[in-house]
Amino acid sequence: MILWVLIVNYFFCAQFVNGHLEPIGYGTPLPGKRAPSGSVWPKPLYRFSTNPMKAFSVDTQAFEIILLENNPTSSCTLLDFATNHYTNLIRNLNPKTGGDLSCLQIKIFGDCVQDEYPRFENTTEENYQLIVTEGYPSPVAILNAYTPWGALRGIETFYQMIWSDESENETFYVNQTDSLVDEPRFIYRGIMIDSARHYLPEQTILKILTAMMYNKFNVLHWHIVDDQSFAFVSQSFPELSKMGAYTRKEIYTPEVIRRIQEAARVRGIRIIFEFDTPGHVAGFGKSHPEFLTPCYDEYQSIGGINPRRASAINFDPSNEDVFEFMEAFLQEVLSVSKDQYLHLGFDEVFLPCWQTSPRIKAFMVERNYTSTRQVLGYYINRITEIVSSLGITPIAWQDPLTDGVELDKNTVIHFWMDKPGYPRYEEALKSGYKVLQSTCWYTNLIKYGPTWKDYYECDPVANAELVSYESQILGGEATIWGEFVDQTNIISRLFPASSAVAEVLWTSRNLKDKTDDAMWRLDQFRCNMLRRDLDLN
C-alpha cells in the first residue's frame, strides 16, 4: 500500500502555494507526475509558452488589476468586486516584495450590462484568453474576454498562476505564458446546499460562494425548505416561516436573499431555489396542516407528523386549495428568484400514505385511477404547468421517471440515484430530456480514503454511446445534504473534495489528467485556497 504525507504544516501551506506531497519513505514513491509551480485548477483548455522556464517577478506591494474600457462612456462596475478582491489577495501575499510585473490588464470585447444576472446558455459566455509575456519596459499580463463572466474566470486563473520560490529572499512569480485559452465543458456546474436540516447563516453562504468562485462553479442550488424547517420568509404567506422556521432569527428575509443573490452575481454564480413537493412538505404543514394527507394504518389515522418518517405526510392532490396556494406561492418565489430555472423536487414521495387515505381513494375512483403513481403524475403535471406558464424551466429529481411518471420534455431531470451509463440515465437522454448529474458527488457521505478520486473518475458522459447526447447533458452538481452538516463543517466537507467535480465539469474530458497526476495539482490548489483563509479539509 502506498502511503504519503503532506510534509508542509498548515501555516506553511496557508502562506505559500508550493506545498507538495512527499512519500513517507524512499521505498514508497508516490504515483503520478508532480505538477509544475503555478499550475491551474480546473485545468484550462490550452496553455502554451515558448519559454516555460521563464518567470516574471510579481510586485506584491503595488499590484493593480486594470480594466481597459473599450467604450470610454461606459464602465463595467460588475467587475468591481472581483478586481478589488483579487487585488487585495495579491497585495496581502507575504512577504511583500517588489517585482517587474505590476498589473493585470483586462479587455472586455462585448457589452457589460451593470445589473446583468448570469444565465450561461452556452459555454462561450465564460471563455477568456490570458497572456503573460515580455513587454517594454516591463512584462505585461493581458486578460481578454468577451463577457465579464469570462473575465472573472480569467482573473482566478491568473491568481493561481502566482507561485513563490523557497529561497531565503522569497519572491513571487508568474511563468511566461504566450497564450492560455479556456472555456468550460458544461454550462451548468453547481453546488447544492441544504439549509433546511441545519440553518446556514448568511456569512457561511457567502464563504461558500467565494469558494465556488475560486473553483469556477457557476450555480448555487439552494435547498431552502424541507420537513424540518421553513426559513424562507414569504410576503404573501408570512405564517410559513413564523410557524415553520426553527426560530424567529433563523430565517431568510427578502433583504437577506437579495444580499446573497448580489454576492452570487458579482462572483458569476446563479442561484436556483428548490421548493420540494408533494413530499418533504412538513415545513409547509406546520402552518397549513389542511394541505396535508393524513396517513392511516389498518385501524386508525396516524395523522400529524409521523416521527418515524417525516416525509410520510404528503400534500393532498385531491384538495384544490393546494394548487391555488401553490400557484400564488410559486408566483412569489419566481418574483424573488432571478433565474430561468426552478427546482421543484418531486422526490421521495411516500406513496403508501396516499394508498391508505380515504380522500385519495375517492379521488382515484373519481378519475378512474388505478395507481397512486397516477395521482403523483396528476400533481406533478399541475405544478409543472404553473411554472412553465410563467416562462420558467422546471428541474425535478429523477424519482418521477423512476416511478413511471412521464414528465414534460421541457423538464430537466436531476439524477441522484443512477450514475452516468446506467439504463435509466440513458433512457432519459434517449427520450429527449435534458439532464443533470449528482449521483457520484454526494460530499456529505464520508468514507475512508481519498474520496475525491471517486468524484474525479465519474463523468456525465460515461461511455461512447452517450457522446451523441452530450448537448442534452447540462452538467451537474456536488451536493451536501444537511442532516449532519452545519456552519461549522460545511466548508471543509465541500472543499477540496468538490474541486474534483469542478474540474470534471469544466475541463474537456480528453484533457483531464490521470487521477494520480491530478492529485499533485489538486494538492497545490488546496494550498492556494488555504492561503485565502478558507477552512478546508
C-alpha positions as CSV (number, residue, x, y, z in Angstrom):
1,M,0.0,0.0,0.0
2,I,1.4,3.4,-1.0
3,L,1.4,5.9,1.9
4,W,2.1,9.6,1.7
5,V,2.1,12.6,4.0
6,L,1.8,16.3,3.4
7,I,5.1,17.5,4.9
8,V,4.1,21.1,5.0
9,N,2.1,22.2,8.0
10,Y,-1.0,24.3,7.9
11,F,0.9,27.6,8.4
12,F,3.3,27.0,5.7
13,C,0.7,25.8,3.2
14,A,-1.6,28.6,4.0
15,Q,1.1,31.1,3.2
16,F,2.6,29.6,0.1
17,V,1.4,27.8,-3.0
18,N,4.3,25.4,-3.4
19,G,3.4,23.0,-0.7
20,H,3.6,19.5,-2.0
21,L,3.1,15.8,-1.2
22,E,6.1,13.6,-0.4
23,P,6.4,9.9,0.3
24,I,7.0,8.8,3.9
25,G,9.9,6.6,2.8
26,Y,12.1,6.4,-0.3
27,G,10.8,2.9,-0.9
28,T,7.3,4.1,-1.4
29,P,7.3,6.6,-4.2
30,L,4.1,8.5,-5.0
31,P,2.3,7.7,-8.2
32,G,1.8,10.4,-10.8
33,K,3.7,13.3,-12.1
34,R,4.4,16.3,-9.9
35,A,2.7,19.5,-11.2
36,P,4.9,22.5,-12.0
37,S,4.6,25.6,-9.9
38,G,1.7,27.9,-10.9
39,S,-0.5,25.1,-12.3
40,V,-4.2,25.8,-12.7
41,W,-7.3,24.1,-11.4
42,P,-9.6,23.3,-13.2
43,K,-7.2,22.5,-16.0
44,P,-7.5,25.0,-18.8
45,L,-8.3,24.2,-22.4
46,Y,-5.0,25.3,-23.8
47,R,-1.8,26.7,-22.4
48,F,1.4,27.4,-24.5
49,S,4.7,29.0,-23.8
50,T,7.8,29.3,-26.0
51,N,9.9,29.5,-22.8
52,P,8.0,27.8,-19.9
53,M,11.0,28.2,-17.6
54,K,10.9,32.0,-17.9
55,A,9.3,33.6,-14.9
56,F,8.5,37.2,-14.1
57,S,8.6,38.5,-10.6
58,V,5.4,40.0,-9.2
59,D,5.2,43.3,-7.4
60,T,3.0,42.3,-4.5
61,Q,3.4,45.7,-2.9
62,A,1.5,47.8,-5.5
63,F,-0.1,45.3,-7.9
64,E,-3.1,46.5,-9.8
65,I,-5.9,45.0,-11.8
66,I,-6.9,47.5,-14.5
67,L,-10.0,47.3,-16.7
68,L,-9.3,48.9,-20.1
69,E,-12.5,50.5,-21.3
70,N,-13.4,49.8,-25.0
71,N,-16.2,52.4,-24.7
72,P,-14.9,55.5,-22.7
73,T,-18.5,56.5,-21.9
74,S,-19.3,53.3,-20.1
75,S,-17.7,51.2,-17.3
76,C,-18.0,47.7,-16.0
77,T,-18.8,48.1,-12.4
78,L,-19.9,44.5,-12.4
79,L,-16.2,43.6,-12.1
80,D,-15.5,46.0,-9.2
81,F,-15.9,43.3,-6.6
82,A,-13.6,40.8,-8.4
83,T,-10.9,43.4,-9.2
84,N,-10.8,44.6,-5.6
85,H,-11.0,41.1,-4.2
86,Y,-8.1,39.7,-6.2
87,T,-6.0,42.9,-5.9
88,N,-6.2,42.6,-2.1
89,L,-5.4,38.9,-2.3
90,I,-2.2,39.6,-4.3
91,R,-1.2,42.6,-2.1
92,N,-1.7,40.5,1.0
93,L,0.8,37.9,-0.1
94,N,3.7,37.7,2.4
95,P,6.4,38.8,2.3
96,K,5.6,41.9,0.3
97,T,8.2,42.3,-2.4
98,G,8.7,44.5,-5.4
99,G,8.8,43.0,-8.9
100,D,8.7,43.5,-12.6
101,L,5.0,42.5,-13.2
102,S,2.8,45.2,-11.6
103,C,-0.6,44.9,-13.2
104,L,-3.1,42.7,-15.0
105,Q,-4.9,44.5,-17.8
106,I,-8.4,43.3,-18.7
107,K,-10.1,43.9,-22.0
108,I,-13.8,43.0,-22.4
109,F,-14.9,43.0,-26.1
110,G,-18.6,42.5,-25.5
111,D,-21.2,44.6,-23.6
112,C,-21.0,44.9,-19.9
113,V,-24.6,45.3,-18.5
114,Q,-24.2,46.7,-15.0
115,D,-27.1,44.8,-13.4
116,E,-26.8,41.7,-15.5
117,Y,-27.6,38.4,-13.9
118,P,-25.7,35.4,-15.2
119,R,-27.7,32.9,-17.3
120,F,-25.0,30.8,-19.0
121,E,-26.8,29.5,-22.0
122,N,-23.6,28.5,-23.8
123,T,-20.1,27.8,-22.8
124,T,-18.6,30.7,-24.7
125,E,-20.0,33.1,-22.2
126,E,-17.2,32.1,-19.8
127,N,-14.3,31.9,-22.2
128,Y,-11.2,34.0,-21.9
129,Q,-7.6,34.3,-23.1
130,L,-4.6,35.1,-20.8
131,I,-1.2,36.3,-21.9
132,V,1.9,36.9,-19.7
133,T,4.9,37.9,-21.7
134,E,7.8,40.3,-22.3
135,G,6.9,43.9,-22.8
136,Y,8.7,47.2,-22.8
137,P,9.8,48.5,-20.4
138,S,8.4,45.7,-18.2
139,P,6.5,42.4,-18.7
140,V,2.7,42.5,-19.3
141,A,-0.2,40.4,-18.3
142,I,-3.3,40.8,-20.5
143,L,-6.7,39.1,-20.0
144,N,-9.1,39.2,-23.0
145,A,-12.7,38.2,-22.6
146,Y,-16.0,38.8,-24.4
147,T,-18.1,38.9,-21.2
148,P,-17.4,39.9,-17.6
149,W,-18.1,36.3,-16.6
150,G,-15.2,35.2,-18.8
151,A,-13.1,37.9,-17.2
152,L,-14.0,36.6,-13.7
153,R,-12.8,33.1,-14.6
154,G,-9.6,34.5,-16.1
155,I,-8.7,36.6,-13.0
156,E,-9.0,33.5,-10.9
157,T,-6.7,31.6,-13.3
158,F,-4.1,34.4,-13.1
159,Y,-4.1,34.4,-9.3
160,Q,-3.5,30.6,-9.3
161,M,-0.5,31.1,-11.7
162,I,1.3,33.1,-9.0
163,W,3.8,31.0,-7.1
164,S,6.7,31.6,-4.8
165,D,10.2,30.2,-4.6
166,E,11.6,28.7,-1.4
167,S,14.7,30.8,-1.1
168,E,15.6,33.0,1.9
169,N,14.6,36.1,-0.1
170,E,11.3,34.7,-1.2
171,T,9.8,36.2,-4.4
172,F,6.5,35.6,-6.1
173,Y,6.5,34.8,-9.8
174,V,4.2,34.1,-12.8
175,N,5.6,31.9,-15.6
176,Q,5.7,33.3,-19.1
177,T,2.5,32.2,-21.0
178,D,2.3,33.1,-24.6
179,S,-1.4,32.0,-24.7
180,L,-3.8,30.4,-22.3
181,V,-7.2,29.9,-23.8
182,D,-10.0,28.5,-21.7
183,E,-13.7,27.8,-21.6
184,P,-15.9,25.3,-19.7
185,R,-17.1,22.0,-20.9
186,F,-20.6,22.2,-19.4
187,I,-22.8,25.3,-18.9
188,Y,-24.1,24.1,-15.5
189,R,-21.5,23.5,-12.8
190,G,-23.1,23.6,-9.4
191,I,-23.0,23.1,-5.6
192,M,-26.2,22.2,-3.8
193,I,-26.6,23.3,-0.2
194,D,-29.3,22.3,2.3
195,S,-30.2,25.0,4.8
196,A,-33.4,23.3,6.0
197,R,-31.9,20.5,8.0
198,H,-29.4,22.9,9.6
199,Y,-29.8,26.6,9.2
200,L,-26.8,28.2,7.4
201,P,-26.1,31.8,8.3
202,E,-25.7,34.4,5.6
203,Q,-21.9,34.7,6.2
204,T,-21.5,31.0,5.8
205,I,-23.3,31.1,2.4
206,L,-21.1,34.0,1.3
207,K,-18.0,31.9,2.1
208,I,-19.4,29.1,0.1
209,L,-20.0,31.4,-2.8
210,T,-16.4,32.7,-2.6
211,A,-15.0,29.2,-2.6
212,M,-17.2,28.4,-5.6
213,M,-15.8,31.4,-7.5
214,Y,-12.3,30.0,-6.8
215,N,-13.4,26.7,-8.3
216,K,-15.2,28.2,-11.3
217,F,-18.6,26.8,-10.2
218,N,-21.5,28.9,-11.6
219,V,-24.7,27.6,-9.9
220,L,-25.7,27.5,-6.3
221,H,-28.7,25.1,-5.9
222,W,-30.3,26.2,-2.7
223,H,-32.5,23.6,-1.0
224,I,-34.1,26.1,1.3
225,V,-37.1,24.4,2.9
226,D,-37.9,20.8,3.9
227,D,-39.8,18.8,6.6
228,Q,-37.6,20.2,9.4
229,S,-37.8,23.9,8.8
230,F,-39.3,26.6,6.6
231,A,-36.8,29.6,6.7
232,F,-37.9,31.3,3.5
233,V,-39.9,34.5,4.5
234,S,-42.9,34.8,2.2
235,Q,-44.5,38.2,1.9
236,S,-47.8,36.6,0.7
237,F,-47.8,33.9,3.4
238,P,-45.8,35.1,6.4
239,E,-47.2,32.3,8.5
240,L,-45.0,29.8,6.7
241,S,-41.8,31.0,8.3
242,K,-43.4,32.2,11.5
243,M,-44.6,28.7,12.3
244,G,-42.1,26.7,10.2
245,A,-38.7,28.2,11.0
246,Y,-36.5,26.8,13.8
247,T,-36.6,30.2,15.5
248,R,-37.5,33.8,14.6
249,K,-33.9,34.6,13.9
250,E,-33.1,31.6,11.7
251,I,-34.9,32.9,8.6
252,Y,-34.0,34.3,5.2
253,T,-35.8,37.6,4.8
254,P,-36.2,39.2,1.3
255,E,-33.3,41.6,2.2
256,V,-31.0,38.7,3.2
257,I,-31.9,36.8,0.0
258,R,-31.2,39.9,-2.1
259,R,-27.8,40.3,-0.5
260,I,-26.9,36.7,-1.1
261,Q,-28.1,37.0,-4.7
262,E,-26.0,40.1,-5.3
263,A,-23.0,38.4,-3.8
264,A,-23.5,35.4,-6.1
265,R,-24.0,37.7,-9.1
266,V,-20.7,39.5,-8.7
267,R,-19.0,36.1,-8.4
268,G,-20.5,34.9,-11.6
269,I,-22.9,32.5,-9.9
270,R,-26.6,31.8,-10.4
271,I,-28.9,30.9,-7.6
272,I,-31.6,28.2,-8.2
273,F,-34.1,27.7,-5.4
274,E,-35.6,24.3,-4.7
275,F,-39.1,24.0,-3.1
276,D,-39.7,20.3,-2.9
277,T,-43.3,19.0,-3.1
278,P,-45.6,16.9,-2.8
279,G,-43.4,15.1,-0.3
280,H,-41.0,16.7,2.2
281,V,-43.7,19.2,3.0
282,A,-44.0,19.0,6.8
283,G,-42.5,22.5,6.8
284,F,-45.5,23.8,4.8
285,G,-47.8,21.8,7.1
286,K,-46.7,23.5,10.3
287,S,-48.8,26.5,9.2
288,H,-51.1,24.7,6.7
289,P,-52.0,21.3,8.0
290,E,-55.1,21.3,5.9
291,F,-53.0,20.8,2.8
292,L,-51.5,17.5,4.1
293,T,-52.7,14.0,3.6
294,P,-53.3,12.2,6.9
295,C,-51.8,8.7,6.7
296,Y,-53.8,5.7,8.0
297,D,-52.8,2.3,9.2
298,E,-55.1,-0.7,9.3
299,Y,-57.2,0.6,12.2
300,Q,-56.9,4.4,12.7
301,S,-55.4,7.6,11.5
302,I,-51.8,8.1,12.5
303,G,-52.2,11.7,11.3
304,G,-49.9,14.6,12.3
305,I,-46.2,14.5,11.6
306,N,-45.1,10.9,11.7
307,P,-42.0,10.9,13.9
308,R,-40.7,7.7,12.3
309,R,-40.8,9.2,8.7
310,A,-41.1,12.9,8.5
311,S,-41.7,12.8,4.7
312,A,-44.6,10.4,5.1
313,I,-47.1,13.3,5.1
314,N,-47.6,14.5,1.5
315,F,-49.7,17.3,0.0
316,D,-53.2,16.2,-0.8
317,P,-53.7,16.4,-4.6
318,S,-57.5,15.9,-4.2
319,N,-57.6,19.3,-2.4
320,E,-57.9,22.1,-5.0
321,D,-56.9,24.6,-2.4
322,V,-53.4,23.1,-2.5
323,F,-53.0,24.2,-6.2
324,E,-54.4,27.6,-5.6
325,F,-51.9,28.1,-2.8
326,M,-49.0,26.7,-4.7
327,E,-49.8,28.9,-7.7
328,A,-49.7,32.0,-5.6
329,F,-46.7,30.9,-3.6
330,L,-44.7,29.9,-6.7
331,Q,-45.5,33.3,-8.4
332,E,-44.0,35.0,-5.4
333,V,-40.9,32.7,-5.4
334,L,-40.4,33.5,-9.1
335,S,-40.6,37.2,-8.4
336,V,-37.8,36.8,-5.9
337,S,-35.7,34.4,-8.0
338,K,-33.6,35.9,-10.8
339,D,-33.0,32.6,-12.6
340,Q,-34.7,30.9,-15.6
341,Y,-34.8,27.6,-13.7
342,L,-36.7,26.5,-10.6
343,H,-36.1,23.1,-8.8
344,L,-39.4,21.5,-8.0
345,G,-38.0,18.4,-6.2
346,F,-40.7,15.8,-6.7
347,D,-38.5,13.2,-4.9
348,E,-39.2,10.6,-2.2
349,V,-43.0,10.8,-2.3
350,F,-44.3,8.3,0.2
351,L,-47.0,6.6,-1.9
352,P,-48.2,4.2,0.8
353,C,-49.6,7.3,2.6
354,W,-51.9,8.0,-0.3
355,Q,-52.8,4.4,-0.6
356,T,-54.3,4.5,2.9
357,S,-56.2,7.8,2.6
358,P,-60.0,7.6,2.1
359,R,-59.9,11.0,0.4
360,I,-57.2,9.9,-2.1
361,K,-59.1,6.6,-2.7
362,A,-62.2,8.6,-3.5
363,F,-60.2,10.9,-5.8
364,M,-58.8,7.9,-7.6
365,V,-62.2,6.4,-8.2
366,E,-63.5,9.8,-9.5
367,R,-60.7,9.9,-12.0
368,N,-60.5,6.2,-12.9
369,Y,-57.0,6.0,-11.5
370,T,-55.7,2.5,-10.6
371,S,-52.4,3.5,-9.1
372,T,-51.1,6.2,-6.7
373,R,-48.5,6.8,-9.4
374,Q,-51.2,8.4,-11.4
375,V,-52.0,10.6,-8.5
376,L,-48.4,11.6,-8.4
377,G,-48.4,12.3,-12.1
378,Y,-51.5,14.5,-11.7
379,Y,-49.9,16.6,-9.1
380,I,-46.6,16.9,-11.0
381,N,-48.3,17.9,-14.2
382,R,-50.4,20.6,-12.4
383,I,-47.3,22.2,-10.7
384,T,-45.2,21.9,-13.8
385,E,-47.8,23.7,-15.9
386,I,-47.9,26.6,-13.4
387,V,-44.1,27.1,-13.5
388,S,-43.9,26.6,-17.3
389,S,-46.7,29.1,-17.9
390,L,-44.6,31.7,-16.2
391,G,-41.7,31.1,-18.6
392,I,-39.6,29.2,-16.1
393,T,-37.9,25.8,-16.9
394,P,-38.6,23.2,-14.2
395,I,-36.0,20.9,-12.7
396,A,-37.0,17.7,-11.0
397,W,-35.2,14.9,-9.2
398,Q,-35.2,11.6,-11.1
399,D,-37.8,10.0,-8.9
400,P,-40.9,10.5,-11.1
401,L,-39.2,8.8,-14.0
402,T,-38.1,6.0,-11.7
403,D,-41.8,5.7,-10.6
404,G,-43.0,5.5,-14.1
405,V,-44.4,9.1,-14.3
406,E,-43.8,10.8,-17.6
407,L,-42.7,14.4,-17.3
408,D,-43.0,17.3,-19.7
409,K,-40.0,17.2,-22.0
410,N,-39.1,20.7,-21.0
411,T,-38.3,19.5,-17.5
412,V,-34.6,19.0,-16.6
413,I,-34.1,15.6,-14.9
414,H,-31.7,15.7,-12.0
415,F,-30.1,12.3,-11.3
416,W,-29.1,11.3,-7.8
417,M,-29.6,7.5,-7.8
418,D,-28.4,6.4,-11.3
419,K,-24.8,7.0,-12.3
420,P,-23.9,8.0,-15.9
421,G,-24.2,5.0,-18.1
422,Y,-26.9,3.3,-16.0
423,P,-30.0,2.3,-18.0
424,R,-32.4,5.0,-16.6
425,Y,-29.9,7.7,-17.3
426,E,-29.5,6.6,-20.9
427,E,-33.3,6.2,-21.3
428,A,-33.9,9.7,-20.2
429,L,-31.4,11.1,-22.7
430,K,-32.9,8.9,-25.5
431,S,-36.3,10.1,-24.6
432,G,-35.2,13.7,-25.2
433,Y,-34.8,15.0,-21.7
434,K,-32.0,17.3,-20.6
435,V,-30.3,16.0,-17.5
436,L,-28.1,17.0,-14.6
437,Q,-25.8,14.5,-12.7
438,S,-25.2,14.3,-8.9
439,T,-25.2,10.6,-8.2
440,C,-21.4,10.3,-7.8
441,W,-20.9,13.6,-6.0
442,Y,-22.6,13.4,-2.5
443,T,-19.9,15.2,-0.4
444,N,-21.9,14.6,2.8
445,L,-21.3,10.9,2.5
446,I,-18.0,10.1,4.3
447,K,-15.8,7.1,3.7
448,Y,-12.2,6.3,4.5
449,G,-9.6,7.3,1.9
450,P,-9.3,9.9,-0.9
451,T,-13.0,10.2,-1.9
452,W,-12.1,12.9,-4.4
453,K,-10.7,10.3,-6.7
454,D,-14.1,8.7,-7.0
455,Y,-15.6,12.1,-7.8
456,Y,-12.8,12.8,-10.4
457,E,-13.3,9.5,-12.2
458,C,-17.1,9.9,-12.6
459,D,-18.0,11.6,-15.8
460,P,-21.5,12.7,-17.0
461,V,-20.6,11.2,-20.4
462,A,-19.6,7.8,-19.2
463,N,-19.3,5.9,-22.4
464,A,-19.2,6.3,-26.2
465,E,-23.0,5.8,-26.5
466,L,-23.6,9.0,-24.6
467,V,-21.4,11.2,-26.7
468,S,-24.2,11.8,-29.2
469,Y,-26.4,13.1,-26.3
470,E,-23.8,15.4,-24.8
471,S,-25.8,18.5,-25.8
472,Q,-28.6,17.3,-23.5
473,I,-26.3,16.9,-20.6
474,L,-26.3,20.4,-19.0
475,G,-23.7,19.4,-16.3
476,G,-24.1,18.5,-12.7
477,E,-23.8,19.4,-9.0
478,A,-21.8,18.4,-6.0
479,T,-24.4,18.0,-3.2
480,I,-24.1,18.4,0.5
481,W,-27.2,17.4,2.4
482,G,-27.5,19.0,5.9
483,E,-28.6,16.2,8.3
484,F,-25.1,16.1,9.7
485,V,-23.7,19.3,8.3
486,D,-23.9,22.9,9.6
487,Q,-21.9,26.1,9.6
488,T,-19.1,24.5,11.5
489,N,-18.1,21.9,8.9
490,I,-19.8,22.6,5.6
491,I,-16.7,24.3,4.0
492,S,-14.4,21.6,5.0
493,R,-16.8,18.9,3.8
494,L,-17.2,20.6,0.4
495,F,-13.7,21.6,-0.4
496,P,-11.4,20.4,-1.8
497,A,-13.5,17.3,-2.4
498,S,-15.9,19.1,-4.7
499,S,-12.9,20.7,-6.5
500,A,-12.6,17.3,-8.2
501,V,-16.2,17.8,-9.5
502,A,-15.3,21.3,-10.6
503,E,-12.6,20.0,-13.0
504,V,-14.8,17.2,-14.3
505,L,-17.4,19.8,-15.3
506,W,-15.0,22.5,-16.6
507,T,-12.2,20.6,-18.3
508,S,-12.6,18.8,-21.6
509,R,-12.7,15.1,-21.0
510,N,-9.7,14.3,-23.3
511,L,-7.6,16.9,-21.5
512,K,-8.2,15.7,-17.9
513,D,-5.2,14.3,-16.1
514,K,-4.9,10.8,-15.0
515,T,-6.1,10.7,-11.4
516,D,-2.6,10.2,-9.9
517,D,-1.3,13.2,-11.9
518,A,-4.3,15.3,-10.9
519,M,-3.5,14.6,-7.2
520,W,-0.4,16.8,-7.4
521,R,-2.3,19.7,-9.0
522,L,-5.2,19.4,-6.6
523,D,-2.8,19.4,-3.6
524,Q,-1.3,22.6,-5.0
525,F,-4.7,24.2,-5.5
526,R,-5.7,23.2,-1.9
527,C,-2.7,25.1,-0.6
528,N,-3.7,28.0,-2.9
529,M,-7.2,28.1,-1.3
530,L,-5.7,27.8,2.2
531,R,-3.7,30.9,1.8
532,R,-7.0,32.7,1.1
533,D,-8.2,31.7,4.6
534,L,-10.7,29.0,3.7
535,D,-11.1,26.3,6.3
536,L,-10.5,23.3,4.2
537,N,-10.4,19.6,4.8
